[in-house]
Amino acid sequence: MNDATRDPANEAASDAAPESRDFIRQIVADDLAAGRHSVIVTRFPPEPNGYLHVGHAKSICLNFGVAAEAGGRCFLRLDDTNPLKEDQAFVDAIIDQVRWLGFDWADRLTHASDYFAQIHDCAVALIGAGKAYVDSLTPEQMREYRGTLTAPGRESPHRSRTVAENLELFTRMRAGAFADGEHVLRAKIDMAAPNINLRDPVLYRIRRATHQRTGAAWCIYPLYDFAHTISDALEGITHSLCTLEFEDHRPLYEWFLANLQLPARPRQIEFSRLNLAFTITSKRRLAELIELQLVAGWDDPRLPTIAGMRRRGYPPAALRDFVGRTGVTKKEHRVQMSLLENCVREDLNVRASRAMAVLNPLKVVLTNYPAGQTELLAAANHPDRPDLGERQLPFGRELWIERDDFMEDAPQKFFRLRPGGEVRLRYGYIIRCHDLVKDADGRVTEVHCTYDPETRSGMSGAERKVKGTIHWVSAARAVRAEVRLYDRLFSVARPDGQDADFKTFLNPESLRIESKAWLELSLLEVPPGVVLQFERLGYFVADRVDHRPGQAVFNRVVTLRDSWAKVEG
């Protein structure tokens, strides 16, 4: 494909191309080779009734990626057929999240509501052909008549209505002559079909609700299976890629295509959804957590939503890499969270500048350092990226170190600071502890040390070795911050696969807030969304919502190493 024919909307998808073909890509390649299609067209069709999550990320990468690799095109289509649960805010969030993930759709942003007139015409055509009828059973009666997985259903007494009667009733439904739930339009297929989806499924329902795009223009709305199939055909979709729960719906999809005069015959192909350990991806259950205020909203960094992962500081490239590594198969499986976190670490290790922060501070006083004196120590912003330059760290008589980096009664192999012991301060000097200050409860409040002025890092003659190096910040010139330490949302790998209520397994340690953290002075003007490695502590991001000048708020993105490996293994 030359530059003149390349679709710029697919450029961002190219980095997600796999090294080898999965079964879907093989089908697409075979279809192109056989001449069944000259252009591959896919679509990502989310319902705007919540935020997208990591499972949607897999579908996004697959649909946009397959199209890009074949030189085709992909639609972003909002399946807005249920105005009671949908909202323009969700529409806007979905558009923003797909774009942030790295994909574009050019002029192919569509909505199921764009096709409401055509979908209505298809319903009328089925009625005219005797293949759809207006049913007046109550929802309870419909469930009773439907049958079970082992017993056939029964035909509704209204199934025998004439074409003329059905056309008149459907016209009146469209005109608003009936109350919600008084009638529905159903396909006339087979109430004894082994596949329960073919037992006269509902095509339209009456629902008086203001739609976010069409307002009050409609009081009847098509159901997903019907609207989705017609939308696919109208957009010329060649391969309709969906998760395995729609496998039993495929015969219905094909029935609609076979019984309607549509401009295309898409092929539905199912793949396994992305199930992630220690979390949930049900929008209904995510909404329940939000409504009960068990999390802070759809963008809570503990959630597997794309907005949550973005606020957590996960880079979009790492998320695309993760999705690519999970593969595309027909087999359901649960992916370990550690794989996602490793993808994040690998990306941030290359890109993130380094900085120093102290989360649980303990004061160090250098008793032989001149009071009131400050010097600047040079520190590289990245050990392997000289292009990122360096920064200046103010150093003085009083410093903050991590409380965990000091132990009064230390074991033999404790190589950090102890009474009588020495450590090197990162980018600075070697110090020796000679005294302690304690409060009335015996808790150490200050560590008094001396520094060796001949051991400054980078200076000639400063090669004297000690076994431990710790980080620090100047007590006089530091930035006060709130640091949020996020962990797994649930304490078990499958919270939705237990006998008890999934909320029972919420991890009480999923959020810990360090409200007295200190950051090096260079972070004073860091804008929201910037990710840094706090040396020895992990990767942290300036919060997109709460971080602002004068109020530093950082979220832990991921630790430097996986502390859950044994739990997940």
N, C-alpha and C positions, 0 to 999 in steps of 0.2 A: 504494500500500500504506500503510495507516494504522498508527499506533503499536501498535494492538491486535493486528495481524497480522504486524508486522515480526518477523523472527527475529533475536534479539540475536547469535546465533552468526555472522551474516553482516555485522555492523556493520564489523568490521575489514577486510573485503574490499572495501568500497565505494570506498576511495580508489584501488583498482587498476582501476576501470572505465575502459575506453578511450574516446577521443573518437569513434571510428567503429567500426563492427562488423567484426570479422574473419569468416572464413567459418564458423567454429563458432558464433559468436554469431548469425550470420544464420540458420543452420539452426535454432537454438533459437527464435529469434523467429518463423520461419516455422511451426515445429511448434506453437507457442502460438497463432498466428493461425489456423491450420487446425483447431484443436481436438484435435490428436493427444494433447496433454497439457494438463492444467490446472495441474500443479505440476511444476517441473523438479527432478530429483534427480540429483546427480553424486556422485562418490566419488574420494578419493585413496588408492590401495591399495599402499603400499610394502612390500617384503619386508624384515623386520628382520634382515638379514645384513650390516649396515654402517650408516654414517651417511649422512644425506641430503646431496646436493650441489646445486650451482647449477642443474643440469638438473631436479632434483626441484622446486626453487623455482618454475620455470616451470609445472610441472604443478600444484603447490599453488595458485599464484595463478590459474591458468586454471580449475581445478575449483571452488574456493571462489568465485572471482569470477563465473563464469557463473551459478552458483546464486544468489548474492547479488543480482546485477543483475536476475534474473528473479523475485525473491521466493521462491526455492525453498530447498533444503537440500542440504548436502553431508556425506557420511560420511567419516570417517577410518577406513580399514580396514587392519589389519595382515595382510598375506598370509603367515601363518605356517604354511606347508605343508612346510617342509624343516628339521626339527629339527637336522640335522647342521651347518647353517651359521648357524642363528639363535640369538639370545640375548636374555634379558630386558633386558640392558643396552642393546641396540640398540632394543628396543621403547620403553624409557623415554626414550632419546635422541631418537627420532623424534617422540614426543609433545611433548617439550620444544621441539624445533626448529620444529615447525609452529606451536606456540603463540607462540614468540618472533617468528616471521615475521609474526604479526599475525592469525592465524586461530583460530577456535574451532568446535567441532563439537557443542556442547551435549551431548545424550545420545546422539550418534551415533558413539561410538567402538566399533568392532567389530573382530572378528578372523575370518579364514577358519576358524579352529578352532571358532568359535561354531557353525559350520554343518557340522561333520564328520559328524554323524548324518544330516542331510539330503543331503549330498553322497554318503554311502555308500548311502542309499536310491535316489538317482538312478542310481548305478552298478548296483545290483540291478535297477532297472527296465529299463535298457538291456540287461542280460543276458537278462532275461525276454522282451524283445521281439526277441531274436536279433541285437542291434546291438552287443554287446560280448562278448568272450571272454577266457579266461585263456590266456596264451601262456607257453611254457616254453623258448623260445629263450634262448641266452645273449646278453648285450649285443653281443658281437662278431657273432654270427649275425644279430641284428636289424639291425645296420648293413649287413651284407651283403645281407640280403633287402630292405632298404628301397629299393635302387636309387639312381640319381643324378638330378641335375636334368635330364638328357637321356635317361635310360633308366628305364623303369617298374620298380617293385619286384616281388617275388614273394610270393605268399601263404604264410604260415607253415603248416607241416603241422598245427599245432594249431588252425587257424582253423575247422576243421570239427567241433570238439567240440560236443556237443549242449548245449542250454540247461541240462538237468539236470546234466551234467558241469561246466559252467561255474559254475553256482550252488553246487555242492558244493565245487569248488576255491576259489572266492572266499570262501565261508564259512570254509573251513579257513585261507585266507590271513589272514582277519580274526582267527581264533582263535589265530594264532601257530604253526601246524603246520609252517611251512616256513622255510627259511633266507633271509636277505636275498639278493635277486637270483634266487631259484629260480623264481619266477613273477612275471608282471605281468598287469594287466588292460588290454586294449586295446579301443578302439572298432573296430567292423567297418564300414569305410567303403569305400575303394577303393585297392588297392595300385598301381593304374595311374594314379592321379590326377596331373595335371600339377603341382598344388600338393602339395609333399612333406609338408606338414602334415596332409593328409587321408589319408595312407597308414597307416591303422590306428594312430593315435597312442596312446601309453600314457596310461592314465587313473589307474592306481594302481600303486604299487611297495611292496614289503616293506622296511621300514626300522626295525630295532629301535633306537630312540634315544629318550631321555627328552625329551619336549616341554616347553617352558617354561611352558605353561599346562595341558596335559592330562596331563602326567606320562607314565605307562606305559599309559594307557588304550587307546592305539592302537599297532599295529605295522605298519599300512599307512597310507600317506599319498597323497592325491590330488595330481596334478601341476597346475601353475599354470593352464593353459588350461581344464581341467575345473573346478577349484575356483573360479576367477575368474568364469567365466560364471554358474555357479549362484549364487554370492554376489551378483553384480550383480542377478540376477533376484529373489532372495529379499529384497533391500533395496529393490526397486522403482526401481532406477536407470533413468533415462530416456535419458541420454546417457553412454556409457562412453568417456571421452576418454583416448587413449593415444598414444604416440609411433609414428613411422612403421615401426619394426622389427616392429610387431604387425600391419601391414597384411596380410601374407600369412597371418596367423592368423585374420583376420576370417571366412573361410569356415568354419573350424572352430567359432568362436564361434557363428555362425549355425546350424551343424549341430546343436550341442547344444540351442540354443533350439527348433529345429524338431522335435527328437526326444525332448524331455522335457516333462512336464507341469509347467510353472513358472508362477508368479503374474505375471510381467511379461516383456516382450520388449524389453530395452534395445537401443539402437542404438550400435554401435561406430563411433567417428570418430577418425581418426588425424591427428596434426599433427607437424611437424618438431621434433626435440629441440633443446635449446639446447647448442650446441658452442662452447666458449670458448677463444680463442687462448691459447697459452703454458701450457696446463694440460691435464689429462685428467679425464674424468668417469666412467671405468669403475671400478665398485666393486672389481672383481677386481684391477685394477692399483693402485688406491689402497691396497688391503689389502697388496699386495706391497711397496709403498714403506714401509708401517708395519712389516710383519714383518721387513724387512731393516734397519730403523731408519735409513732414509734421511731420514725426517721424524719428528717427535716424537710422532705419534699422530693420531687422527682429527680432533682440533681444532687441529692445527698451522696457524698463520695463513697459511702458504703454500698450503695446500690449498684447492680450490674447494668444500669441504664447508660446509654452513650453519654448523656448529659452528666451523670454522676461520675463516670470514668474520666470525662474531660475535666470536670472540676477537681477530681482526685489528682490530675496531672498526668494521666496516661497520654502519651503522644499518639496521634492517629496512625502514624506509620507502624508503631508497635502493635496496635490493635489489628491493623491489616495483616501484619506478619503472623500474629497469633491465629487469626482466622485461617490463613493459608496453611499453617502447620497442623491444624486440627483435621484437615482433609475433608473430602466430600464423599460420603458413603451412604449406603442404605441401612447401616447398622447403628442402632441407638447406643450411645455411650455417654459417660459423664467425664468431662475434661477437668483435670486438676487445675486449681487456681494457680499453682506454682508455675505452670507453663506460661500463663498470661504474664505473671510477674517477671519471669525470666526474659520474656520478649521486651517488657518495659525496661528492665535493667540494661539489656544489651543496647537498646536505642539510646537511653539516657547516658550511659557510660561514655559514649562518643560525643554527645551533644552538650551535656550539662556542664556549666562552669562550676568550679568548686568554691566553697565558702566555709566559714566556721561558725558554729552556733553551740550554745550551751543550754540544754533544756532543763536540767535540774541543778541549779547553780550552787557552788560552794566557793567562797572567797579565798583567794590566795594573796597574801601580802609578802612582797619581796623586801625584807627588812633592810637589805644593803643597797637597795636601788634608791637613787635620790628622789625625795618627795617633790612633787610638782613637775618632774621631768617626763617628757614624752618623746619617744623616737618612733620612726616608721620602719617596719620590716617588710621586705618585698616578698610577695607570695604569688606563685603562678596560678592563673585561673584554671588551668587544666594541665595535668602532668604530661600529656601527649599532644597537646594542641598549642604550640607557641603562637599560632595565629590569634588565639583568644587573649593574649597579652597577660599582664600581671596587675596586681592591686597592692596598695599600701595598707598595712595593718598597724594601727596605733598601739604602742606597747608602753606600759608604765608600771608604777609601783604596785598597783592593786589589779588583780585579774579575777575572772570567773573561770572555773573549771567544772567539769561534770562531777557531781557528788560520787558517782560510781567509780571515778578515777582515783579516789582516795580511800584507803582502808587503814584504820588504826591498828587492828590486830590482823595483819595480812598473812595469808599462807605463803609458803616458800616460793611458789611459782607465780605470785602476784607481781607483775612487772610494771605496775603503775606507781602512783605516789604513796609512800608510807613514811612513818616517822623514821628519820635517819636515812631514808632512801632518796635516790636521784631519778629524775626523768628528764627527757628533753621536751620542751615546749615546741610544738609544730612551728617551723619557720623561725624559731627563736633560740633561746638559751637553754642550757642545762640548769636545773634548779634542784636544791636539796632541802628537804623538810627538817626543821629543827625544833618546832614548837607548835602547840595547838591552843585554840581558844574554844571553850565550851560554854553552853548555856546552863541554866539551873537544872535541867533534866539530863545533863551529861552529853548532850548532842554537840558534835563539833560544828562550830559556826565559822571559824577561820583556821586556815592552815598557814603558818609562818615559815617562810623559806628564805634561803639566800640564792642569788643567781651568780653564775660564773661568767663574767663579762668577756672571757676569752673563748667562749663556746658558741657565739652567735652563728647560726646556720649561714653557710655561704661564705664565711670569712676564712681567711688563711689561718691555719692553726686550730680550727674548730672541729677537728676530726675525732676528738675524744668520744668514745662510744659508751652509750648506756642502753639497756635492754628495752626501755619503754619510751614511747613518744605519745603525748596526749595533746588534745586541742584545747583552745582557750579563747577568750575575748577580753579586751580591755574593760575593766569595771568603770573607768571614768568616761570612756568613749565607746559606747555600745548602743544597740537598738533594742528596746524592750519589745517583746512579741508574745503573741499567743500561738502556740503550736498544737495542732490537733493530730493525734496519733491514731490512725484508723487501722482496724484489723478486720478479720473475717466477720461478716454480718451474722452468721450462724455458727454454732458450736459443733454441728454435725454436717457431714458431707452431703446428705440428702434430706434436708429439712421437710421437703414435700413428699417424702417416701416413708414417713413414719406413721404410726397409729395415732399419735397425739396431734393436737393442733400445731401447725408449723411454727406459730409464734412462740410456742413453748421453748423452742431451741434457739431463740435469739441469744447472741453472745453478749453478755453484760460488759465485756471488755472490748467491744467493737469500736468504742470511741473513748479515748483518754485525752484530757486537755491539760497541757502544761502552760499555765497562765503567767509564769514568771521567767520565761526563757529570755536569753540575751543573744543577740546576733551581732556579728561584726559590723562595723560602721559602714562598710561599702554597700550594705543591703538597705540603706536608708531610703533610697529612691527606686527600689525594684518595683516595676509595674505588675499589676495582677496578671496571673497566668504564666509567669516566668518560673521555670523549673531549675533548681540548683541541687548539687550534691553537698549536703552538710557533711563535712569530712568525718568519717568514722561512725556516722549516725544513719545515713540513708539519703534518699532523694526526697526533696520537699518542693512544693509549689506555692507561690503566693496566691492565696485564695481569690478566685475570680469575682466573688460577691462581696466579701467582708474586708479584704485587704485594701487599704487606701493610705494616702499620706498621713502620717501621725498615728496610724493604727495598723501595725504589722500583724498579719494573720497568715500562717503557713500551714499547709496540710502535708502530712507524710504521704508521699506517693507510694514508695515501696522501700523496704529495708535493703541493706547492701547484700544480704544473703538470705536464702530461704530458711526461715525458722520453723516452717510447718512441714518440712520434707518427710520427717518420720511419721507425723500424724496422717498425712495424705497417702503415704506409700503403702 
